[in-house]
């Protein structure tokens, strides 16, 4: 399995993904800081504490990279089925199930999960450094807040990585790349919706539940790999 993953990563040429991650991180950081600095200049505070700012940063990061995960699924799996290029790979003396499992592992686990952790850490650290200079958010960042945020970040990243696998169900139905990506956008919109006194993005059970759904859909896709025509 690990050998298959390494082969897929080399074949995929991840340069475009790395560039996209860097650009996305800079946009999230720039937007967060622009909002905070502008409202501070107008005499108001966008966030009451760094903990609140970190929650919003995490929400943005998860939303962006759930869509990125769907793009990876579309590129690694759906487009190969659609263009029939996966037929060549299925002629190799390799189990179809292992091949598809390796592709989904790259999308949901090795890439999306790790990227979310790195991106969340980078944006949060950069935002904190900017705030330590310009003091747009009052108060200090305690060790307890940092440790709690680290645990939450890991749990939410795991849930979001699993959630990014949900679009495989919609994409595999007709081997549709647009359906794969659009379904991820719809999922992000639903997860990010808010109502008075309630923000769905802050409920940890929601991404964990969706992660279970995504893992189930992935399992079903892998299980049907031997029976499904390319």
C-alpha positions in Angstrom: 0.0 0.0 0.0 2.8 2.5 0.9 4.5 1.7 -2.3 1.3 2.4 -4.3 0.9 5.7 -2.4 4.5 6.8 -3.2 3.9 5.9 -6.9 0.7 7.9 -7.0 2.3 10.9 -5.4 5.2 10.9 -7.9 2.8 10.5 -10.8 0.5 13.2 -9.5 3.2 16.0 -9.3 2.0 17.8 -6.2 3.5 21.2 -7.2 0.2 22.6 -8.2 -1.3 21.5 -4.9 1.5 23.0 -2.8 1.1 26.3 -4.6 -2.6 26.3 -4.1 -2.1 25.6 -0.3 0.3 28.5 0.0 -2.0 30.9 -1.8 -5.0 29.7 0.2 -3.2 30.2 3.5 -2.1 33.7 2.5 -5.6 34.7 1.5 -7.1 33.3 4.7 -4.5 35.2 6.8 -4.9 38.4 4.8 -8.7 38.3 5.0 -8.7 37.6 8.8 -6.2 40.4 9.4 -7.9 42.9 7.2 -11.2 42.4 9.0 -9.6 42.6 12.4 -7.5 45.6 11.6 -10.3 47.5 9.9 -12.8 47.0 12.7 -10.2 48.0 15.2 -9.5 51.2 13.3 -13.2 51.9 13.4 -13.3 51.5 17.2 -14.9 48.0 17.3 -13.4 44.6 17.9 -14.1 41.7 15.5 -13.0 39.1 18.1 -13.2 39.2 21.9 -10.2 36.9 22.4 -7.5 35.0 20.5 -9.4 31.8 21.2 -12.4 33.2 19.3 -10.1 34.2 16.4 -8.6 30.7 16.3 -12.1 29.2 16.0 -12.8 31.3 13.0 -9.4 30.5 11.4 -10.1 26.8 11.9 -13.5 27.2 10.2 -12.0 28.9 7.2 -9.1 26.4 6.9 -11.5 23.4 7.1 -13.9 24.9 4.5 -11.1 25.6 2.0 -9.4 22.2 2.3 -12.6 20.1 2.2 -13.0 21.6 -1.3 -9.4 20.9 -2.0 -9.9 17.3 -0.9 -12.8 17.0 -3.4 -10.5 18.4 -6.1 -8.0 15.7 -5.3 -10.6 13.0 -5.5 -11.8 14.4 -8.8 -8.2 14.4 -10.1 -7.0 11.1 -8.7 -10.2 9.0 -9.1 -13.1 10.5 -10.9 -11.3 12.0 -13.9 -9.4 8.8 -14.5 -12.7 6.8 -14.6 -14.2 9.5 -16.8 -11.3 9.6 -19.3 -10.8 5.8 -19.1 -7.1 6.2 -18.2 -7.7 4.0 -15.1 -8.2 1.1 -17.4 -4.5 1.0 -18.1 -3.8 0.9 -14.3 -6.3 -1.9 -13.9 -4.3 -4.1 -16.3 -1.4 -4.1 -13.9 -1.0 -7.1 -11.6 -2.3 -5.0 -8.7 -5.5 -5.3 -6.8 -8.1 -2.7 -7.9 -9.1 -2.3 -4.3 -5.6 -1.5 -3.1 -5.1 0.9 -6.0 -8.3 2.8 -5.2 -7.6 2.7 -1.5 -4.2 4.2 -2.1 -5.7 7.1 -4.1 -8.3 7.8 -1.4 -5.7 7.6 1.3 -3.7 10.3 -0.5 -6.8 12.5 -0.8 -8.4 12.1 2.6 -5.6 11.2 5.0 -2.1 11.9 3.9 -2.8 15.1 2.0 -6.0 16.7 3.4 -5.4 15.9 7.1 -1.8 16.9 7.1 -2.4 20.0 5.1 -5.2 21.2 7.5 -2.9 20.7 10.5 0.0 22.6 8.9 -2.2 25.4 7.4 -4.2 25.9 10.6 -1.0 26.1 12.6 0.6 28.5 10.1 -2.3 30.9 9.9 -3.0 30.9 13.6 0.7 31.5 14.4 1.0 34.2 11.8 -2.1 35.9 13.1 -0.9 35.7 16.6 2.4 37.3 15.7 0.7 40.1 13.9 -1.6 40.7 16.9 1.4 40.8 19.3 2.7 43.7 17.2 -0.5 45.7 16.6 -2.7 44.5 19.5 -6.0 44.4 17.7 -7.3 41.7 20.0 -7.1 42.3 23.8 -5.7 39.8 26.3 -2.9 37.3 26.3 -2.8 33.8 24.9 -2.4 31.4 27.8 -0.8 28.0 27.7 -4.2 26.4 28.5 -5.8 28.1 25.5 -3.0 26.9 23.2 -3.2 23.3 24.4 -7.0 23.2 24.1 -6.8 24.7 20.6 -4.2 22.2 19.6 -6.4 19.3 20.6 -9.5 20.8 18.9 -7.5 21.5 15.8 -6.4 17.8 15.5 -9.9 16.5 16.1 -11.6 18.9 13.7 -8.9 18.2 11.1 -9.6 14.5 11.3 -13.3 15.1 11.0 -12.8 17.5 8.1 -10.4 15.1 6.3 -13.1 12.3 6.6 -15.7 14.8 5.4 -13.7 15.6 2.3 -14.3 11.9 1.2 -18.1 12.3 1.1 -18.1 13.7 -2.5 -16.8 10.3 -3.7 -20.3 9.1 -3.5 -21.7 11.8 -5.8 -18.7 11.7 -8.2 -18.7 8.0 -8.7 -22.4 7.8 -9.6 -21.8 9.2 -13.1 -18.0 9.8 -13.0 -18.8 13.5 -12.8 -16.0 15.9 -11.8 -18.4 18.9 -11.4 -20.7 16.8 -9.1 -17.7 15.9 -6.9 -16.6 19.5 -6.4 -20.1 21.0 -6.2 -21.1 18.5 -3.5 -18.1 19.5 -1.4 -19.1 23.2 -1.7 -22.6 22.3 -0.6 -21.2 20.4 2.4 -19.0 23.3 3.4 -22.0 25.7 3.2 -24.1 23.5 5.4 -21.3 23.0 7.9 -20.5 26.8 8.0 -24.1 27.9 8.5 -25.1 29.7 11.6 -28.2 30.6 13.5 -28.6 32.9 16.6 -26.6 31.4 19.4 -25.5 28.4 17.4 -22.7 27.9 14.9 -22.6 24.4 13.3 -18.9 24.8 12.6 -18.1 24.8 16.3 -19.9 21.5 17.0 -17.3 18.7 16.9 -19.8 15.9 16.5 -20.9 17.2 13.1 -17.6 16.8 11.2 -16.9 13.5 13.1 -20.3 12.2 11.9 -19.7 13.3 8.4 -16.2 11.7 8.6 -17.9 8.4 9.4 -20.1 8.9 6.4 -17.1 9.7 4.2 -15.2 6.7 5.3 -18.2 4.5 4.7 -18.7 5.9 1.1 -14.9 5.3 0.5 -15.2 1.8 1.8 -18.1 1.1 -0.5 -16.2 2.6 -3.5 -13.2 0.4 -2.8 -15.4 -2.7 -2.2 -17.1 -2.2 -5.6 -13.8 -1.6 -7.5 -13.5 -5.1 -8.7 -17.1 -5.2 -9.9 -17.4 -1.7 -11.4 -16.6 -1.2 -15.0 -14.0 1.5 -15.7 
